Amino acid sequence: MPQLIVVASGAAHEGEVPDKGNLVVRAGVKKFPWPHLKYKCGMGKCGTCAARVLSGAEHLPEPNWKERERLGPRLDAGWRLMCQLWVEQPLTISQDPEPAE
Ligand code: FES
């Protein structure tokens, strides 16, 4: 089972998710990463589930058209839509704003 770390408001929340688990679906049924993950539509439309991938991005598939349309240049900064991903490898994500440079 992949290890998942969600950094929210500066605190790290750690747990496991089933192989090929979708984080928004899990949060919807109140399983980890609930309540640490923000989401709404679950369909790639609202952008609420956008999260910066802090580690593990190399294991994720290429962004789909919904991610490209919704995230635009944020894709290059490592943001992905969690409702569009099925986790198979360890992942660390954060929905906190990017630190100022
Ligand atoms: S929950 Fe709306 S885009 Fe992912």
Backbone and ligand atoms as CSV (ligand in chain L), in Angstrom:
chain,resi,resn,atom,element,x,y,z
A,1,MET,N,N,0.849,-1.189,0.000
A,1,MET,CA,C,0.000,0.000,0.000
A,1,MET,C,C,0.886,1.242,0.000
A,2,PRO,N,N,0.634,2.161,-0.921
A,2,PRO,CA,C,1.454,3.368,-0.983
A,2,PRO,C,C,1.313,4.237,0.263
A,3,GLN,N,N,2.430,4.791,0.676
A,3,GLN,CA,C,2.469,5.739,1.789
A,3,GLN,C,C,2.099,7.112,1.244
A,4,LEU,N,N,1.244,7.810,1.973
A,4,LEU,CA,C,0.843,9.152,1.556
A,4,LEU,C,C,1.114,10.122,2.702
A,5,ILE,N,N,1.734,11.240,2.380
A,5,ILE,CA,C,1.919,12.319,3.353
A,5,ILE,C,C,1.225,13.552,2.800
A,6,VAL,N,N,0.312,14.104,3.596
A,6,VAL,CA,C,-0.370,15.340,3.224
A,6,VAL,C,C,0.120,16.438,4.158
A,7,VAL,N,N,0.746,17.452,3.598
A,7,VAL,CA,C,1.187,18.594,4.386
A,7,VAL,C,C,0.075,19.640,4.308
A,8,ALA,N,N,-0.537,19.918,5.447
A,8,ALA,CA,C,-1.655,20.868,5.494
A,8,ALA,C,C,-1.417,21.846,6.635
A,9,SER,N,N,-1.474,23.125,6.315
A,9,SER,CA,C,-1.197,24.182,7.290
A,9,SER,C,C,0.135,23.931,8.002
A,10,GLY,N,N,1.093,23.448,7.255
A,10,GLY,CA,C,2.438,23.240,7.780
A,10,GLY,C,C,2.632,21.956,8.547
A,11,ALA,N,N,1.570,21.195,8.814
A,11,ALA,CA,C,1.696,19.938,9.558
A,11,ALA,C,C,1.622,18.756,8.595
A,12,ALA,N,N,2.453,17.737,8.837
A,12,ALA,CA,C,2.462,16.553,7.987
A,12,ALA,C,C,1.527,15.491,8.552
A,13,HIS,N,N,0.621,14.991,7.723
A,13,HIS,CA,C,-0.306,13.924,8.107
A,13,HIS,C,C,0.039,12.712,7.251
A,14,GLU,N,N,0.309,11.601,7.913
A,14,GLU,CA,C,0.853,10.446,7.226
A,14,GLU,C,C,-0.077,9.252,7.339
A,15,GLY,N,N,-0.212,8.513,6.250
A,15,GLY,CA,C,-1.031,7.312,6.277
A,15,GLY,C,C,-0.801,6.484,5.034
A,16,GLU,N,N,-1.521,5.376,4.947
A,16,GLU,CA,C,-1.421,4.517,3.772
A,16,GLU,C,C,-2.723,4.570,3.005
A,17,VAL,N,N,-2.625,4.381,1.712
A,17,VAL,CA,C,-3.828,4.312,0.884
A,17,VAL,C,C,-3.746,3.028,0.062
A,18,PRO,N,N,-4.880,2.460,-0.319
A,18,PRO,CA,C,-4.833,1.231,-1.125
A,18,PRO,C,C,-4.173,1.502,-2.473
A,19,ASP,N,N,-3.557,0.484,-3.018
A,19,ASP,CA,C,-2.936,0.599,-4.337
A,19,ASP,C,C,-3.998,1.047,-5.344
A,20,LYS,N,N,-3.639,2.007,-6.175
A,20,LYS,CA,C,-4.534,2.589,-7.184
A,20,LYS,C,C,-5.726,3.288,-6.540
A,21,GLY,N,N,-5.540,3.797,-5.321
A,21,GLY,CA,C,-6.603,4.543,-4.647
A,21,GLY,C,C,-6.664,5.970,-5.161
A,22,ASN,N,N,-7.873,6.491,-5.303
A,22,ASN,CA,C,-8.061,7.889,-5.668
A,22,ASN,C,C,-8.305,8.674,-4.382
A,23,LEU,N,N,-7.511,9.689,-4.137
A,23,LEU,CA,C,-7.545,10.388,-2.854
A,23,LEU,C,C,-8.850,11.131,-2.625
A,24,VAL,N,N,-9.446,11.674,-3.662
A,24,VAL,CA,C,-10.712,12.399,-3.500
A,24,VAL,C,C,-11.850,11.423,-3.198
A,25,VAL,N,N,-11.855,10.288,-3.876
A,25,VAL,CA,C,-12.875,9.270,-3.599
A,25,VAL,C,C,-12.753,8.810,-2.148
A,26,ARG,N,N,-11.522,8.583,-1.709
A,26,ARG,CA,C,-11.309,8.147,-0.317
A,26,ARG,C,C,-11.765,9.211,0.672
A,27,ALA,N,N,-11.394,10.466,0.403
A,27,ALA,CA,C,-11.799,11.545,1.310
A,27,ALA,C,C,-13.327,11.651,1.351
A,28,GLY,N,N,-13.971,11.376,0.202
A,28,GLY,CA,C,-15.432,11.440,0.140
A,28,GLY,C,C,-16.120,10.435,1.038
A,29,VAL,N,N,-15.471,9.321,1.290
A,29,VAL,CA,C,-16.048,8.313,2.196
A,29,VAL,C,C,-15.335,8.342,3.554
A,30,LYS,N,N,-14.706,9.494,3.807
A,30,LYS,CA,C,-14.087,9.785,5.110
A,30,LYS,C,C,-12.970,8.812,5.506
A,31,LYS,N,N,-12.191,8.439,4.518
A,31,LYS,CA,C,-10.973,7.660,4.775
A,31,LYS,C,C,-9.779,8.570,4.511
A,32,PHE,N,N,-8.655,8.287,5.143
A,32,PHE,CA,C,-7.467,9.086,4.913
A,32,PHE,C,C,-7.236,9.224,3.407
A,33,PRO,N,N,-7.030,10.426,2.877
A,33,PRO,CA,C,-6.550,11.663,3.497
A,33,PRO,C,C,-7.615,12.600,4.074
A,34,TRP,N,N,-8.873,12.176,4.193
A,34,TRP,CA,C,-9.855,12.976,4.908
A,34,TRP,C,C,-9.398,13.143,6.353
A,35,PRO,N,N,-9.529,14.296,6.992
A,35,PRO,CA,C,-10.104,15.556,6.495
A,35,PRO,C,C,-9.041,16.541,6.010
A,36,HIS,N,N,-7.895,16.046,5.623
A,36,HIS,CA,C,-6.775,16.942,5.300
A,36,HIS,C,C,-6.747,17.373,3.840
A,37,LEU,N,N,-7.592,16.793,3.014
A,37,LEU,CA,C,-7.591,17.115,1.591
A,37,LEU,C,C,-8.831,17.940,1.236
A,38,LYS,N,N,-8.604,19.086,0.585
A,38,LYS,CA,C,-9.728,19.905,0.114
A,38,LYS,C,C,-10.138,19.405,-1.268
A,39,TYR,N,N,-11.433,19.309,-1.503
A,39,TYR,CA,C,-11.941,18.869,-2.807
A,39,TYR,C,C,-13.404,19.286,-2.913
A,40,LYS,N,N,-13.945,19.242,-4.124
A,40,LYS,CA,C,-15.382,19.499,-4.319
A,40,LYS,C,C,-15.962,18.549,-5.355
A,41,CYS,N,N,-15.753,18.851,-6.644
A,41,CYS,CA,C,-16.503,18.154,-7.693
A,41,CYS,C,C,-16.071,16.704,-7.928
A,42,GLY,N,N,-14.800,16.413,-7.766
A,42,GLY,CA,C,-14.288,15.075,-8.058
A,42,GLY,C,C,-14.234,14.765,-9.540
A,43,MET,N,N,-14.402,15.773,-10.380
A,43,MET,CA,C,-14.488,15.544,-11.827
A,43,MET,C,C,-13.503,16.384,-12.636
A,44,GLY,N,N,-12.543,17.000,-11.979
A,44,GLY,CA,C,-11.566,17.786,-12.727
A,44,GLY,C,C,-12.067,19.137,-13.178
A,45,LYS,N,N,-13.160,19.623,-12.588
A,45,LYS,CA,C,-13.745,20.886,-13.052
A,45,LYS,C,C,-13.460,22.074,-12.141
A,46,CYS,N,N,-13.470,21.863,-10.838
A,46,CYS,CA,C,-13.444,23.024,-9.917
A,46,CYS,C,C,-12.019,23.455,-9.531
A,47,GLY,N,N,-11.083,22.536,-9.540
A,47,GLY,CA,C,-9.707,22.859,-9.163
A,47,GLY,C,C,-9.458,22.860,-7.665
A,48,THR,N,N,-10.465,22.582,-6.859
A,48,THR,CA,C,-10.306,22.618,-5.400
A,48,THR,C,C,-9.299,21.589,-4.901
A,49,CYS,N,N,-9.180,20.465,-5.578
A,49,CYS,CA,C,-8.290,19.391,-5.120
A,49,CYS,C,C,-6.844,19.594,-5.570
A,50,ALA,N,N,-6.550,20.706,-6.221
A,50,ALA,CA,C,-5.181,20.944,-6.701
A,50,ALA,C,C,-4.205,20.872,-5.540
A,51,ALA,N,N,-3.119,20.158,-5.758
A,51,ALA,CA,C,-2.094,20.015,-4.723
A,51,ALA,C,C,-0.730,19.992,-5.390
A,52,ARG,N,N,0.229,20.554,-4.696
A,52,ARG,CA,C,1.614,20.522,-5.159
A,52,ARG,C,C,2.222,19.192,-4.741
A,53,VAL,N,N,2.827,18.505,-5.668
A,53,VAL,CA,C,3.465,17.224,-5.358
A,53,VAL,C,C,4.886,17.508,-4.887
A,54,LEU,N,N,5.142,17.226,-3.619
A,54,LEU,CA,C,6.448,17.509,-3.032
A,54,LEU,C,C,7.435,16.377,-3.268
A,55,SER,N,N,6.939,15.145,-3.351
A,55,SER,CA,C,7.787,14.018,-3.742
A,55,SER,C,C,6.910,12.928,-4.336
A,56,GLY,N,N,7.489,12.170,-5.253
A,56,GLY,CA,C,6.766,11.068,-5.884
A,56,GLY,C,C,6.183,11.414,-7.239
A,57,ALA,N,N,6.410,12.628,-7.716
A,57,ALA,CA,C,5.830,13.043,-9.002
A,57,ALA,C,C,6.301,12.159,-10.151
A,58,GLU,N,N,7.503,11.601,-10.004
A,58,GLU,CA,C,8.046,10.785,-11.093
A,58,GLU,C,C,7.246,9.505,-11.317
A,59,HIS,N,N,6.426,9.129,-10.341
A,59,HIS,CA,C,5.619,7.915,-10.480
A,59,HIS,C,C,4.229,8.194,-11.051
A,60,LEU,N,N,3.891,9.453,-11.223
A,60,LEU,CA,C,2.540,9.791,-11.673
A,60,LEU,C,C,2.470,9.796,-13.195
A,61,PRO,N,N,1.272,9.512,-13.735
A,61,PRO,CA,C,1.121,9.560,-15.194
A,61,PRO,C,C,1.165,11.006,-15.691
A,62,GLU,N,N,1.299,11.162,-16.971
A,62,GLU,CA,C,1.241,12.501,-17.567
A,62,GLU,C,C,-0.112,13.137,-17.249
A,63,PRO,N,N,-0.148,14.459,-17.076
A,63,PRO,CA,C,-1.429,15.130,-16.797
A,63,PRO,C,C,-2.424,14.904,-17.943
A,64,ASN,N,N,-3.678,14.711,-17.588
A,64,ASN,CA,C,-4.704,14.558,-18.626
A,64,ASN,C,C,-5.206,15.947,-19.061
A,65,TRP,N,N,-6.136,15.988,-19.985
A,65,TRP,CA,C,-6.587,17.270,-20.541
A,65,TRP,C,C,-7.277,18.122,-19.491
A,66,LYS,N,N,-7.938,17.509,-18.527
A,66,LYS,CA,C,-8.601,18.295,-17.473
A,66,LYS,C,C,-7.567,19.009,-16.609
A,67,GLU,N,N,-6.496,18.301,-16.271
A,67,GLU,CA,C,-5.424,18.926,-15.482
A,67,GLU,C,C,-4.756,20.045,-16.274
A,68,ARG,N,N,-4.490,19.800,-17.543
A,68,ARG,CA,C,-3.835,20.843,-18.357
A,68,ARG,C,C,-4.730,22.077,-18.454
A,69,GLU,N,N,-6.024,21.854,-18.657
A,69,GLU,CA,C,-6.954,22.977,-18.796
A,69,GLU,C,C,-7.114,23.724,-17.475
A,70,ARG,N,N,-7.245,23.009,-16.368
A,70,ARG,CA,C,-7.521,23.635,-15.071
A,70,ARG,C,C,-6.269,24.250,-14.444
A,71,LEU,N,N,-5.127,23.601,-14.589
A,71,LEU,CA,C,-3.921,24.046,-13.877
A,71,LEU,C,C,-3.017,24.948,-14.710
A,72,GLY,N,N,-3.023,24.781,-16.007
A,72,GLY,CA,C,-2.189,25.627,-16.866
A,72,GLY,C,C,-0.740,25.660,-16.397
A,73,PRO,N,N,-0.177,26.863,-16.206
A,73,PRO,CA,C,1.244,26.966,-15.848
A,73,PRO,C,C,1.585,26.369,-14.481
A,74,ARG,N,N,0.592,26.162,-13.625
A,74,ARG,CA,C,0.885,25.549,-12.316
A,74,ARG,C,C,1.375,24.110,-12.463
A,75,LEU,N,N,1.078,23.457,-13.588
A,75,LEU,CA,C,1.603,22.104,-13.827
A,75,LEU,C,C,3.122,22.109,-13.757
A,76,ASP,N,N,3.723,23.130,-14.332
A,76,ASP,CA,C,5.198,23.207,-14.340
A,76,ASP,C,C,5.757,23.424,-12.945
A,77,ALA,N,N,4.935,23.938,-12.041
A,77,ALA,CA,C,5.375,24.140,-10.656
A,77,ALA,C,C,5.061,22.918,-9.790
A,78,GLY,N,N,4.569,21.840,-10.419
A,78,GLY,CA,C,4.368,20.589,-9.693
A,78,GLY,C,C,2.970,20.374,-9.156
A,79,TRP,N,N,2.006,21.203,-9.583
A,79,TRP,CA,C,0.628,21.025,-9.106
A,79,TRP,C,C,-0.080,19.977,-9.948
A,80,ARG,N,N,-0.939,19.179,-9.305
A,80,ARG,CA,C,-1.773,18.192,-9.986
A,80,ARG,C,C,-3.167,18.215,-9.365
A,81,LEU,N,N,-4.132,17.658,-10.100
A,81,LEU,CA,C,-5.489,17.512,-9.561
A,81,LEU,C,C,-5.611,16.130,-8.936
A,82,MET,N,N,-5.817,16.083,-7.638
A,82,MET,CA,C,-5.856,14.789,-6.949
A,82,MET,C,C,-7.036,13.933,-7.387
A,83,CYS,N,N,-8.122,14.543,-7.845
A,83,CYS,CA,C,-9.267,13.732,-8.280
A,83,CYS,C,C,-8.993,13.012,-9.598
A,84,GLN,N,N,-7.917,13.389,-10.275
A,84,GLN,CA,C,-7.595,12.782,-11.564
A,84,GLN,C,C,-6.480,11.744,-11.466
A,85,LEU,N,N,-6.062,11.433,-10.248
A,85,LEU,CA,C,-4.919,10.539,-10.063
A,85,LEU,C,C,-5.284,9.312,-9.235
A,86,TRP,N,N,-4.694,8.199,-9.580
A,86,TRP,CA,C,-4.841,6.953,-8.841
A,86,TRP,C,C,-3.442,6.580,-8.340
A,87,VAL,N,N,-3.291,6.583,-7.038
A,87,VAL,CA,C,-1.962,6.508,-6.431
A,87,VAL,C,C,-1.467,5.064,-6.376
A,88,GLU,N,N,-0.263,4.865,-6.906
A,88,GLU,CA,C,0.336,3.527,-6.899
A,88,GLU,C,C,1.684,3.504,-6.199
A,89,GLN,N,N,2.248,4.683,-5.897
A,89,GLN,CA,C,3.580,4.774,-5.296
A,89,GLN,C,C,3.516,5.820,-4.182
A,90,PRO,N,N,4.509,5.841,-3.295
A,90,PRO,CA,C,4.521,6.850,-2.222
A,90,PRO,C,C,4.446,8.260,-2.800
A,91,LEU,N,N,3.712,9.115,-2.067
A,91,LEU,CA,C,3.453,10.463,-2.563
A,91,LEU,C,C,3.394,11.429,-1.390
A,92,THR,N,N,3.977,12.584,-1.566
A,92,THR,CA,C,3.849,13.666,-0.584
A,92,THR,C,C,3.260,14.869,-1.300
A,93,ILE,N,N,2.157,15.393,-0.758
A,93,ILE,CA,C,1.471,16.509,-1.421
A,93,ILE,C,C,1.173,17.608,-0.420
A,94,SER,N,N,0.921,18.809,-0.947
A,94,SER,CA,C,0.500,19.922,-0.098
A,94,SER,C,C,-0.432,20.822,-0.883
A,95,GLN,N,N,-1.488,21.267,-0.235
A,95,GLN,CA,C,-2.381,22.257,-0.822
A,95,GLN,C,C,-2.112,23.634,-0.231
A,96,ASP,N,N,-1.113,23.721,0.643
A,96,ASP,CA,C,-0.735,25.017,1.197
A,96,ASP,C,C,-0.206,25.899,0.066
A,97,PRO,N,N,-0.348,27.213,0.187
A,97,PRO,CA,C,0.213,28.097,-0.838
A,97,PRO,C,C,1.722,27.905,-0.923
A,98,GLU,N,N,2.238,28.128,-2.111
A,98,GLU,CA,C,3.681,28.000,-2.282
A,98,GLU,C,C,4.395,29.048,-1.445
A,99,PRO,N,N,5.505,28.675,-0.816
A,99,PRO,CA,C,6.244,29.666,-0.028
A,99,PRO,C,C,6.776,30.779,-0.934
A,100,ALA,N,N,6.761,32.000,-0.428
A,100,ALA,CA,C,7.267,33.124,-1.209
A,100,ALA,C,C,8.774,32.991,-1.375
A,101,GLU,N,N,9.245,33.375,-2.549
A,101,GLU,CA,C,10.701,33.260,-2.788
A,101,GLU,C,C,11.419,34.522,-2.386
L,1,FES,S1,S,-12.305,18.029,-6.900
L,1,FES,FE1,FE,-12.870,19.459,-8.422
L,1,FES,S2,S,-11.181,19.399,-9.777
L,1,FES,FE2,FE,-10.733,17.839,-8.358
